[in-house]
Amino acid sequence: MKVQSALAIYLLFWTLTLFAVLPFGVRTAEEDGSEAVPGQANSAPTNPMIGRKLLWTTAISGVLFGLFMANYVYGWIGVDDVPFWRTRGPYAPGN
């Protein structure tokens, strides 16, 4: 696999993981007991902890990408291991 392809796949893992990590630990002004800023949405977090979430995202996506690359190198799960792929996928007979 080329370096550019691996980087693109890692960025996909990173972005997907970021969206999965963002909601954790979020507290609104109402839940926190603090006063909301005028014009602020009711759902806006008081302390989004972006730095911690970026670190968690990098760590989790690194592990997921490592598993992906190990599968790519060692071939633990292939196209033939997916049950429906041979009957309905792009490699199905008649396609």
N, C-alpha and C positions, 0 to 999 in steps of 0.2 A: 504494500500500500504506500502510495506517495505521501510525503509529509503534508502537502496541502490538503489531501483528502482526510488524513488523520486529524489535522487541525480543524477542518470544517465539521467533522463528526464530533470532536470534543466540544466545539462551540454549540452545537445542537444539544448535546448532553447538558452543558452548562446552563443554557437558556431554559431548557425544560426544568432542570433542577431549581433554578432561581424562582420560577413561577410556582413551584411546589413548596419552596421554603418561605416565600414572602408572607403568607398569612400567620405563621407561627409566632406566638408571643405578642401579637398586636393587641393593644388596648386603646379604646377610644377615650375621649375626655370624660364622657359620662361614666365609663367603667373605672377610670383612674381617679375620679373625684376631683379633677382639675377643671379650670374654667376654659371653655372653648374660645378660640380666637374669632373675632367677628368675621362673618363670611365663610367660616370653615365648614366643610361638610360634616355631618354628624358621624360619618363612618371614618373620618380621617384619624390616623393613629397619633397619639401624643408623642411617642418615642419609637420611630420605626426600626431602630437598631440596624441600619443598612450595613454598616461595617461588619458586624457579626454575621449577618445573613450572607454577605458576599464571601466571607471565609468558609462558612458552612457549605455554601453552594460550590465553592472551589474544591473542598475536600470530598464531598459526596459525588460530584461529577467526575472527579479524578478516579475514585474507586469504580464507579460505573463504567467509565471509559477503559480503565484497566481490565475489567472483566470482559468488555467488548473486544479489546485487542487480544486478550488471551484466547477468547473463542475464535477470533479471526485466525490466529496463528495455529492453534491446536485443533480447531474444527470440532468442538464439543457438540454444538447444535448446528445443523446444516439445513438447507432447504428441504431435503428429503425427510427430515425429522418432524416437519410441520405437517400434521395429518391432512388438512384440507388443500394444501398447496398443489398437490399433483392432480386433484380433480377439478379445482376451481380457479387456480392461479394462472398466471400468464404462460406457464409451461404445461398446462393441461392439454391432453390430446384434443386435437381439432382447433387449437388456437395458433 
